[in-house]
Amino acid sequence: MIHFELVTLTGVKLRDSVHEVLLPTPQGQIAVFKNHAPLVSIASTGVISVRKKDNHPDDMMENYAIDSGVIEISGGTVRVLVDEADKDSEVSAKEAEEALKRAKQLRSEAKDQVSLDKAQAIVDRQASRLKIAELRRRSRR
């Protein structure tokens, strides 16, 4: 087991012993298991998936939509520091879909590069929220 901590600006979102953590990085998704090599990396906006026990199937994984942040893996502990994180059970697919639509509209109306970059960050965040809502909906079938 590895010790996993997901920490946001508002406090600890999750602190638990887990079997596996899937993390979004700029180079792609990485899977972290017990005895992983030490690592410091950027966490990309996306989805963190957590498998609490080795015999849990994929549809039992907990999923979190995150903003970009920092990943630290050291001494059997995986720590992810982000501004915001939403657990799949906290996100409504309908609300996420509507928020994504509004974010895309905001992006299409951007007048300069700064506005475009901000709007794209919102689109990416809302797309991650929609993804975890859909994962939860599929796992409940």
C-alpha positions in Angstrom: 0.0 0.0 0.0 1.0 3.6 -0.6 0.0 6.6 1.4 -1.9 9.1 -0.8 -2.7 12.7 -0.1 -4.7 15.1 -2.3 -4.4 18.6 -0.9 -6.2 21.7 -2.1 -6.2 25.3 -1.1 -9.2 24.5 1.2 -7.5 21.6 2.9 -7.0 17.8 2.6 -9.4 16.3 0.0 -8.2 12.7 0.6 -5.6 11.1 2.8 -5.7 7.3 2.7 -3.7 4.1 2.1 -4.3 3.0 -1.4 -3.1 0.3 -3.9 -2.7 2.5 -7.0 -3.0 6.1 -8.1 -3.2 7.3 -11.8 -2.0 10.9 -12.2 -2.2 13.3 -15.1 1.2 14.8 -16.1 2.3 16.9 -19.1 4.0 13.7 -20.5 0.8 11.7 -20.1 -0.9 9.6 -17.3 1.4 7.8 -14.9 0.4 4.9 -12.6 2.0 4.9 -9.1 2.2 1.7 -7.1 4.1 0.7 -3.9 7.9 1.2 -4.2 7.6 3.8 -6.9 10.9 5.7 -7.6 11.0 9.2 -6.0 9.6 11.9 -8.4 8.6 15.5 -8.4 6.4 16.5 -11.4 3.8 18.9 -12.6 0.2 17.6 -12.3 -1.8 18.6 -15.4 -5.4 19.6 -15.3 -7.3 16.3 -15.6 -8.4 13.3 -13.6 -6.8 11.5 -10.7 -8.0 7.9 -10.3 -7.5 6.0 -7.0 -7.7 2.2 -6.6 -8.0 1.6 -2.8 -7.5 -2.2 -2.9 -5.6 -4.4 -5.4 -8.7 -6.5 -6.1 -11.0 -3.5 -6.9 -12.0 -3.3 -10.5 -11.7 -0.1 -12.5 -15.4 0.8 -11.9 -14.7 1.0 -8.1 -11.9 3.6 -8.5 -12.5 7.0 -7.0 -12.0 9.8 -9.5 -11.1 13.4 -8.9 -11.1 16.3 -11.4 -8.1 18.5 -10.6 -6.5 21.8 -11.6 -2.8 21.7 -12.4 -0.5 21.5 -9.5 2.5 19.6 -8.1 3.1 15.9 -7.6 5.7 14.5 -5.1 6.4 10.8 -4.7 8.8 9.9 -1.9 9.2 7.2 0.7 6.0 5.4 0.1 3.9 8.7 0.0 2.3 10.3 -3.0 1.3 13.9 -2.4 -0.6 16.0 -4.9 -1.0 19.8 -4.3 -3.6 21.6 -6.4 -5.8 24.6 -6.2 -9.1 22.7 -6.6 -10.2 19.1 -6.7 -13.7 17.7 -7.1 -14.7 14.1 -6.2 -16.8 12.3 -8.8 -19.7 12.0 -6.3 -19.7 15.8 -5.9 -20.2 16.5 -9.6 -23.5 16.5 -11.6 -23.0 15.5 -15.2 -25.7 17.9 -16.3 -24.2 20.9 -14.5 -20.7 20.0 -15.7 -22.0 19.8 -19.3 -23.7 23.2 -19.0 -20.5 24.7 -17.5 -18.4 23.2 -20.3 -20.7 24.8 -22.9 -20.5 28.2 -21.2 -16.7 27.9 -21.0 -16.5 27.1 -24.7 -18.6 30.1 -25.4 -16.3 32.2 -23.3 -13.3 30.9 -25.3 -15.0 31.7 -28.6 -15.5 35.3 -27.4 -12.0 35.8 -26.2 -10.5 39.0 -27.6 -6.8 38.5 -26.7 -4.3 35.8 -25.8 -4.7 36.3 -22.0 -8.5 35.9 -22.2 -8.1 32.9 -24.5 -5.7 31.2 -22.1 -8.0 31.8 -19.2 -11.0 30.5 -21.1 -9.0 27.4 -22.2 -8.1 26.7 -18.6 -11.8 26.8 -17.7 -12.7 24.6 -20.7 -10.0 22.0 -19.6 -11.3 22.1 -16.0 -14.9 21.7 -16.9 -14.1 18.8 -19.4 -12.3 17.0 -16.5 -15.4 17.5 -14.3 -17.6 16.1 -17.0 -15.3 13.1 -17.5 -15.5 12.1 -13.8 -19.3 12.6 -13.8 -19.5 10.2 -16.8 -17.1 7.7 -15.2 -19.3 7.7 -12.1 -22.5 7.2 -14.1 -20.9 4.3 -16.0 -19.6 2.6 -12.8 -23.1 2.7 -11.2 -24.7 0.6 -14.0 
